[in-house]
């Protein structure tokens, strides 16, 4: 059951449903049984709890989906092997929001429905000894996504990777639309109703569409030590969603991430992983337009100019306790960001540099191989709004999410998990922070 209480905000129930649906639909299904079929290994070799990766699973991905045992080439695969997987989650969700504004005053709006969180179709694998690929397509929803209106499909990922072109594990290349190397991979999150807010947050009035959680089209260079204890990733891309500018690189953005991992031989602290990450990008603020007779101005492609900068910077720490197979993992991530004053579209005051601070703490416990619990608390606070007359706290978020996930069937051809999830989020609006509470019961399955 879902209960929403508190003063009504400016966002109505349908908009909130659409927001939740976008989060669900954008959840990338990167738990791929096709790899278990290919290698003959158990899914638990790469997944602590699917879709979350173990250290070995991360290493397998970093090495281009190769085991380097002489059987990775397509010509070495069984002719019956079919490198396609599907994933969706179906269940029941009930939402309720009180004090919604209507023409007749305030009312209580609620909805509950059976539905699904979208469908991902994946194919991935090797094209040769040093070539790998991944393609993820999300078909459009036809109204069955928990009561949402139809949505268009999207090619979520499409990339080719070259592994060790210079005969060293420290240089690997990826070209195409890919996920940025995040401190906690949102594409393998255990939650179905909530993503990571810090990956998608914008200060009030921001003109930049950049989000760490969105897949970007460009070039990634990454490398790692032989056993994966130290790894780095650098992505160069055009800011996804920005206007094409008249520069050699339109809206250029660079994202970097470095991680270190250390294992310990004791019964309490078995592993520590830490890292730093950040981005520097540029967004145009002016563009020529053409107005037809009696029509509205239309921007002219390729004339955007006057690039202004934005930055992201953060740190992470992960502590794994008790066991590598059944761990209790404590994760902390802090995120800071700033944007040039000219990227603000505030309507009232003078533009100024916008800054915000966010982060989350997450506890994940797997007491048994097929049972996992998660608790995540996330907060985002605006330190300085882009508009000098705006209230700093507008848009600030607090999100609390709890998950209980039981994997009751996992094999080299499919995986089924029963998930119970509850989340409570608040977004600051004028005079209030109305909470949104969502409870979902669903079956998450992949083939």
C-alpha positions in Angstrom: 0.0 0.0 0.0 1.1 3.5 -0.7 0.2 6.6 1.3 1.1 10.1 0.4 0.3 12.9 2.8 1.1 16.5 3.5 0.3 19.7 1.7 -0.2 19.4 -2.1 2.7 20.5 -4.3 2.9 21.8 -7.8 3.4 18.3 -9.2 0.2 16.4 -9.7 -0.2 12.6 -9.3 0.1 11.9 -13.0 3.5 13.7 -13.1 4.7 11.7 -10.1 3.6 8.5 -11.7 5.4 9.5 -14.9 8.5 10.2 -12.9 8.4 6.9 -11.2 7.7 5.2 -14.5 10.7 6.8 -16.1 12.9 5.6 -13.3 11.5 2.1 -13.7 11.7 2.1 -17.5 15.2 3.5 -17.5 16.4 0.7 -15.2 18.9 -1.1 -17.5 18.6 -4.9 -17.4 22.3 -5.7 -17.3 21.9 -9.1 -15.6 22.4 -11.3 -18.6 21.8 -15.0 -18.5 23.3 -15.4 -21.9 26.7 -15.1 -20.3 25.9 -18.1 -18.1 24.8 -20.0 -21.1 28.0 -19.1 -22.9 30.5 -19.9 -20.2 28.7 -22.7 -18.4 29.3 -20.9 -15.1 26.7 -20.2 -12.5 25.1 -16.7 -12.4 26.4 -16.4 -8.8 30.0 -16.3 -10.2 29.4 -12.8 -11.5 26.5 -11.6 -9.3 26.5 -11.2 -5.5 22.7 -10.8 -6.0 21.6 -10.2 -9.6 21.9 -7.7 -11.2 24.6 -6.4 -8.8 28.1 -7.5 -9.8 30.8 -9.2 -7.7 34.5 -8.2 -8.1 34.8 -11.1 -10.6 31.8 -10.0 -12.5 33.2 -6.5 -12.8 36.5 -8.0 -14.0 34.7 -10.1 -16.6 32.9 -7.0 -17.9 36.1 -4.9 -17.9 37.8 -7.6 -20.0 35.2 -7.4 -22.8 33.0 -10.4 -21.6 36.0 -12.7 -22.0 37.4 -15.5 -19.8 40.6 -15.6 -21.9 40.4 -19.4 -21.9 40.5 -19.8 -25.7 36.7 -20.2 -26.0 35.6 -16.6 -26.3 35.7 -16.2 -30.0 32.2 -16.5 -31.7 33.5 -19.4 -33.8 34.2 -21.4 -30.6 30.6 -21.2 -29.4 28.1 -24.0 -29.7 25.9 -23.4 -32.8 22.8 -23.5 -30.5 24.0 -20.6 -28.4 21.8 -17.5 -28.8 23.2 -14.3 -27.4 19.9 -12.6 -26.5 18.4 -11.9 -23.1 15.2 -10.2 -21.9 14.3 -8.7 -18.6 11.3 -7.1 -17.0 9.6 -6.8 -13.6 5.8 -7.3 -13.2 3.8 -6.7 -10.1 1.3 -4.5 -8.3 1.8 -0.8 -7.2 -0.5 1.4 -5.3 0.0 5.2 -5.0 -2.0 7.8 -3.1 -1.6 11.6 -2.8 -3.7 13.8 -0.6 -4.5 17.5 -1.1 -4.0 17.7 -4.8 -5.1 21.0 -6.4 -8.0 20.9 -8.9 -10.4 23.5 -10.3 -12.8 22.6 -7.5 -10.2 22.9 -4.8 -8.1 20.1 -3.2 -8.9 16.4 -3.4 -7.4 13.0 -2.8 -5.9 11.3 -5.9 -4.9 7.7 -5.9 -4.3 4.8 -8.2 -3.4 1.2 -8.0 -2.7 -1.2 -10.8 -1.0 -4.3 -12.0 1.7 -3.5 -14.5 5.4 -3.9 -15.4 8.4 -1.7 -15.3 9.3 -1.9 -18.9 11.1 -4.5 -21.0 14.8 -4.6 -22.0 16.1 -6.7 -24.9 19.8 -7.3 -24.7 22.5 -8.8 -26.8 26.2 -8.8 -25.8 29.3 -10.8 -26.2 32.5 -11.0 -28.3 33.1 -10.3 -32.0 36.6 -11.6 -31.9 39.6 -12.2 -29.6 39.8 -8.5 -28.7 36.4 -7.2 -29.7 33.2 -7.0 -27.6 29.8 -5.4 -27.9 26.6 -4.6 -26.1 23.2 -3.5 -27.5 20.2 -2.7 -25.2 16.9 -1.8 -26.7 13.9 -0.7 -24.6 10.6 -1.0 -26.5 7.8 1.5 -26.0 5.3 0.9 -23.3 1.7 0.5 -24.6 0.0 1.6 -21.4 0.7 -1.4 -19.2 3.5 0.2 -17.2 1.6 0.7 -14.0 -1.1 2.8 -15.7 1.2 5.2 -17.5 0.5 6.6 -20.9 2.3 5.0 -23.9 6.0 5.9 -24.1 8.4 5.6 -27.1 11.2 3.1 -27.3 14.9 3.9 -27.0 18.2 2.4 -27.9 19.6 2.6 -24.4 23.1 1.3 -25.2 25.0 0.4 -28.3 28.8 0.1 -28.2 31.8 -1.8 -29.4 34.9 -2.3 -27.2 38.5 -3.0 -28.1 40.3 -4.9 -25.4 44.0 -4.3 -24.9 44.8 -2.9 -28.3 48.4 -2.1 -27.1 48.9 -5.5 -25.3 48.3 -4.0 -21.8 45.3 -4.2 -19.5 45.8 -0.5 -18.7 44.4 0.7 -22.1 41.0 -0.5 -23.4 38.6 1.4 -25.7 34.8 1.6 -25.9 33.0 3.6 -28.7 29.2 4.3 -28.8 26.4 5.0 -26.4 27.5 3.7 -23.0 26.9 4.2 -19.3 29.4 6.3 -17.4 31.6 4.5 -14.9 29.6 5.3 -11.7 30.6 4.8 -8.0 27.5 2.6 -7.7 26.2 1.3 -11.0 22.7 2.5 -11.4 22.2 0.1 -14.3 22.6 -2.7 -11.8 20.7 -1.3 -8.9 18.6 -3.5 -6.7 15.7 -1.0 -6.6 12.9 -0.9 -9.0 11.1 2.4 -8.0 14.0 4.6 -7.2 17.2 5.4 -9.0 20.1 7.5 -7.4 18.9 11.1 -7.2 22.4 12.6 -7.2 23.0 11.1 -10.6 20.0 13.1 -12.1 19.7 16.2 -9.9 19.5 19.7 -11.4 19.4 23.0 -9.4 16.4 25.2 -10.0 16.5 26.9 -13.4 19.5 24.9 -14.8 19.9 25.0 -18.5 22.3 22.1 -18.7 20.8 18.6 -19.4 23.9 16.7 -18.2 23.1 13.8 -15.8 25.6 11.2 -14.6 22.9 8.6 -14.8 22.1 9.1 -18.5 24.0 7.0 -21.0 26.2 9.1 -23.2 27.5 8.8 -26.7 31.2 9.1 -27.1 34.6 7.4 -26.4 35.7 5.7 -23.2 39.2 4.7 -22.3 39.7 2.5 -19.2 42.3 0.3 -17.7 42.9 -2.0 -14.7 45.6 -4.0 -13.0 45.8 -7.7 -13.8 43.6 -8.7 -10.8 41.4 -5.6 -10.9 42.6 -4.0 -7.7 43.1 -0.7 -9.4 41.1 0.6 -12.3 40.3 3.9 -14.0 37.9 5.2 -16.6 37.8 8.4 -18.7 34.9 9.2 -21.0 34.8 12.0 -23.6 31.4 12.7 -25.1 28.9 15.3 -26.3 26.6 16.4 -23.5 23.5 14.2 -24.0 20.5 16.3 -24.9 22.4 19.6 -25.6 22.2 21.6 -28.8 24.8 21.0 -31.4 27.3 23.9 -31.3 29.6 25.3 -33.9 32.7 23.8 -32.3 34.9 20.9 -33.1 33.2 19.1 -30.2 29.6 20.1 -29.5 29.1 20.6 -25.8 32.2 18.6 -24.8 32.2 16.8 -21.5 34.8 14.6 -19.8 34.0 12.2 -17.0 36.7 10.4 -15.0 36.6 7.7 -12.3 39.4 5.9 -10.4 38.9 3.1 -7.9 41.1 1.0 -5.6 40.2 -2.3 -4.1 42.0 -4.1 -1.2 41.1 -7.5 0.2 41.8 -8.6 3.8 42.3 -12.0 5.3 40.1 -11.8 8.4 36.6 -12.6 9.5 35.3 -9.0 9.9 36.5 -6.6 7.2 37.1 -8.6 4.1 37.4 -5.8 1.5 37.6 -2.0 1.2 37.0 -0.1 -2.0 37.4 3.6 -2.5 37.4 6.1 -5.3 37.2 9.5 -6.7 35.2 10.7 -9.7 34.2 13.9 -11.5 33.2 15.7 -14.7 33.9 18.9 -16.4 31.6 20.0 -19.3 30.5 22.9 -21.4 27.0 23.9 -22.5 26.1 26.6 -25.1 23.9 29.5 -23.9 23.2 31.2 -27.3 21.9 30.0 -30.6 20.7 31.6 -33.8 17.1 31.0 -34.9 14.9 31.3 -38.0 11.3 32.5 -37.8 9.0 31.6 -40.7 6.2 34.0 -41.5 3.5 33.7 -38.8 5.5 31.0 -37.0 7.6 30.7 -33.9 11.4 31.0 -33.9 13.2 27.7 -34.7 16.8 27.1 -33.6 19.3 26.6 -36.4 21.3 23.5 -35.9 25.0 24.1 -35.6 24.8 27.7 -34.5 24.9 27.3 -30.7 27.8 29.1 -29.1 29.2 30.8 -26.0 30.0 27.6 -24.0 29.8 27.9 -20.2 31.1 25.3 -17.8 29.7 22.9 -15.2 31.5 20.6 -12.8 30.8 17.4 -10.8 33.2 16.0 -8.1 32.8 13.2 -5.6 34.2 10.4 -3.5 33.1 6.9 -2.5 33.9 4.3 0.1 32.7 0.7 0.3 33.3 -1.6 3.2 32.5 -5.3 2.8 32.1 -7.2 6.1 32.0 -10.9 7.2 32.1 -12.7 3.8 32.6 -12.2 0.0 29.8 -14.7 -0.7 27.3 -13.4 1.9 28.5 -9.9 2.7 27.2 -7.0 4.7 28.3 -4.0 2.5 28.4 -0.4 3.8 28.6 2.2 1.0 28.9 6.0 1.3 29.0 8.4 -1.7 29.3 12.2 -1.6 28.7 14.4 -4.6 29.3 18.1 -5.2 28.4 20.2 -8.2 28.6 23.7 -9.6 27.4 25.5 -12.7 28.3 28.8 -14.3 25.9 31.6 -13.6 25.0 31.9 -17.3 23.5 28.4 -17.2 20.8 29.6 -14.9 17.3 30.4 -16.3 16.0 31.9 -13.1 13.1 34.4 -13.8 13.4 36.9 -11.0 16.9 37.8 -9.8 20.4 38.1 -11.2 22.1 34.9 -12.4 24.8 33.5 -10.1 26.9 30.3 -9.9 24.8 27.4 -8.7 26.2 24.9 -6.3 24.7 21.8 -4.6 25.8 19.0 -2.3 24.4 15.5 -2.2 25.1 11.9 -1.3 23.8 8.7 0.0 24.5 5.9 2.4 23.5 2.4 1.6 23.5 -0.9 3.6 23.2 -4.1 1.6 23.1 -7.5 3.5 23.0 -10.9 1.9 22.5 -13.3 4.9 21.8 -16.2 2.5 22.9 -16.8 -1.0 19.4 -16.0 -2.4 18.1 -13.4 0.1 19.2 -9.8 0.2 18.1 -6.7 2.0 18.9 -3.1 1.2 18.4 0.2 3.0 19.4 3.5 1.3 19.2 7.1 2.6 19.9 9.9 0.1 19.9 13.7 0.6 20.5 16.5 -1.8 20.8 20.1 -0.7 21.2 23.3 -2.9 24.0 25.5 -1.4 23.6 28.4 -3.9 20.7 28.7 -6.4 21.3 29.9 -9.9 18.9 32.8 -9.3 19.8 35.3 -6.6 16.1 35.8 -5.7 15.3 32.1 -5.5 15.1 30.2 -2.2 18.0 27.8 -1.9 16.0 24.9 -0.6 13.6 24.7 -3.6 14.0 21.3 -5.2 16.0 19.8 -2.3 15.4 16.0 -2.0 15.4 13.4 0.7 14.8 9.8 -0.4 14.6 6.6 1.8 14.4 3.2 0.1 14.1 -0.3 1.6 14.2 -3.5 -0.4 13.8 -7.2 0.4 14.8 -9.4 -2.6 14.5 -13.2 -2.7 16.0 -15.0 -5.7 14.0 -18.2 -5.8 15.3 -19.5 -9.1 18.5 -18.7 -10.9 20.0 -20.8 -13.7 22.0 -20.4 -16.8 18.8 -19.8 -18.8 16.8 -17.6 -16.5 16.5 -15.8 -13.2 13.5 -15.1 -11.0 13.4 -12.8 -7.9 10.5 -11.8 -5.7 11.0 -8.1 -4.6 9.2 -6.1 -2.0 10.2 -2.4 -2.0 9.1 0.7 -0.2 10.4 4.2 -0.7 9.6 7.6 0.7 10.8 10.8 -1.1 10.3 14.5 -0.5 11.0 17.3 -2.8 11.0 20.9 -1.4 8.4 23.2 -3.0 7.1 26.6 -1.9 6.0 26.3 1.7 6.1 22.5 2.0 7.9 19.2 1.3 5.1 16.8 0.4 6.2 13.2 0.9 5.6 10.5 -1.8 5.5 7.0 -0.5 5.6 4.0 -2.9 5.2 0.3 -2.1 5.8 -2.3 -4.8 5.5 -6.0 -4.9 6.9 -7.5 -8.1 8.5 -10.5 -9.7 11.8 -9.5 -11.5 12.8 -12.0 -14.1 15.3 -12.3 -16.9 15.8 -14.9 -19.6 
